[in-house]
Amino acid sequence: MIVADSLFTLKGVNGQLELYNDKVVIKRKGALAKLTQGFFKGDKIIYIRQITGMQIKLGTALTNGYIQFTVPGGIESKKGILDATKDENTVMFAKKQNELVMQIKARVESLQQVERPVSTADEIKKYKELLDSGIITENEFSVKKKELLGM
């Protein structure tokens, strides 16, 4: 089995985040991770296509920051850093890692753009606009619409 190298690795306060081309893996390593997440928690895999949002609070001189992933069906904490320590989709980090976290955020967003295919409705709308502007004929539009709808 071939295992790809991660694009980014964030060694956080309550675990480690590894970003790959298709997923984020959160590994719970260290004492704080065990205390906040439990001693028997395994790796958490979140596929890029599952991520519906990210929340980031950058670290300061006084407090750690965190990166939190929102996924369908997830119950993310919304009460700040104290609850974030318990959230399974969150990794806390020190201020010195702020730049790395912003790079991870940017890469996840760019990977999401690649992951999201154009919907059938968007394709039909695009061809309708071509029809309305006179670039294609009614017949060409109908043929393409039927093709897109699998008819």
C-alpha positions in Angstrom: 0.0 0.0 0.0 1.4 3.4 -1.0 0.8 6.2 1.5 1.0 9.7 0.1 2.9 12.4 2.1 0.8 15.1 3.6 0.8 18.5 2.0 0.9 20.2 5.5 1.3 18.9 9.0 0.3 21.0 12.0 1.5 19.8 15.4 -1.1 21.3 17.6 -1.6 21.6 21.3 -4.4 18.9 21.4 -3.4 16.8 18.4 -1.9 16.8 15.0 -3.6 17.8 11.7 -2.4 16.4 8.4 -3.7 17.8 5.1 -3.7 15.6 2.0 -5.1 16.2 -1.5 -8.4 14.6 -0.6 -8.7 14.7 3.2 -7.8 16.1 6.6 -6.6 13.7 9.2 -6.7 14.7 12.9 -4.6 12.5 15.1 -4.9 12.8 18.9 -1.4 12.8 20.3 -0.2 14.2 23.6 -1.5 14.5 27.1 -3.9 17.4 26.4 -5.4 15.4 23.5 -6.0 12.4 25.7 -7.6 14.6 28.4 -9.9 16.5 26.1 -10.7 13.7 23.6 -10.4 10.5 25.6 -7.7 8.0 25.8 -9.0 5.7 23.1 -9.9 8.2 20.4 -8.6 7.1 17.0 -7.7 9.2 14.0 -10.5 11.4 12.6 -10.6 11.5 8.8 -12.6 14.4 7.2 -12.7 14.2 3.4 -12.4 17.6 1.6 -15.8 17.1 -0.1 -17.4 16.8 3.3 -16.1 20.1 4.6 -18.9 22.8 4.6 -17.0 25.4 6.5 -13.9 26.3 8.6 -13.6 28.5 11.6 -10.2 29.8 12.6 -9.2 31.8 15.6 -5.6 32.8 15.4 -3.4 32.4 18.4 -2.3 35.4 20.5 0.4 35.9 23.1 -2.1 35.0 25.7 -4.3 32.3 24.1 -3.9 29.4 21.7 -5.8 29.5 18.4 -7.8 26.8 16.8 -8.9 25.6 13.4 -12.3 23.9 13.3 -13.9 22.0 10.4 -17.7 22.0 9.9 -19.2 18.8 8.4 -22.8 17.7 7.7 -24.2 16.2 10.9 -21.4 17.5 13.0 -22.0 19.3 16.3 -19.3 21.9 16.4 -18.8 24.0 19.5 -19.8 27.6 19.0 -18.8 28.9 22.4 -15.1 29.8 21.8 -11.8 28.2 22.7 -12.9 26.4 25.9 -15.5 24.3 24.1 -13.2 24.0 21.0 -10.8 21.9 23.1 -13.5 19.2 23.3 -14.6 19.3 19.7 -13.4 16.3 17.6 -13.1 18.4 14.4 -10.9 21.1 16.1 -7.1 21.3 16.5 -5.7 24.0 18.8 -2.3 25.6 18.1 0.2 28.2 19.3 0.6 31.7 18.0 3.8 30.8 16.2 1.7 28.5 13.9 -0.7 31.2 12.7 0.9 31.5 9.3 0.9 27.7 8.8 -2.8 27.5 9.7 -3.6 30.2 7.2 -1.7 28.3 4.5 -3.7 25.2 5.4 -7.0 27.1 5.2 -6.1 28.5 1.8 -5.1 25.0 0.5 -8.3 23.4 1.8 -10.3 26.1 0.0 -8.4 25.6 -3.2 -8.9 21.8 -2.9 -12.6 22.3 -2.4 -12.9 24.2 -5.7 -11.3 21.2 -7.5 -13.6 18.8 -5.6 -16.9 20.5 -6.4 -18.2 19.4 -9.8 -20.5 21.7 -11.7 -24.1 20.7 -11.2 -26.5 19.6 -14.0 -28.7 22.6 -13.2 -25.6 25.0 -13.6 -24.7 23.3 -16.9 -28.3 23.7 -18.3 -28.3 27.3 -17.1 -25.1 28.0 -19.0 -26.5 26.5 -22.2 -29.7 28.5 -21.7 -27.7 31.7 -21.5 -25.9 30.7 -24.8 -29.4 30.1 -26.3 -30.7 33.5 -25.1 -27.7 35.3 -26.5 -28.1 33.6 -29.9 -24.8 31.6 -29.8 -26.6 28.3 -30.1 -30.0 27.3 -31.6 -33.1 26.0 -29.8 -32.4 22.6 -31.3 -28.8 22.5 -30.0 -30.0 23.6 -26.5 -32.7 20.9 -26.4 -30.2 18.2 -27.5 -27.7 19.3 -24.8 -30.3 19.6 -22.1 -31.6 16.0 -22.8 -28.0 14.8 -22.8 -27.3 16.4 -19.4 -30.5 15.0 -18.0 -29.7 11.5 -19.3 -32.8 11.3 -21.5 
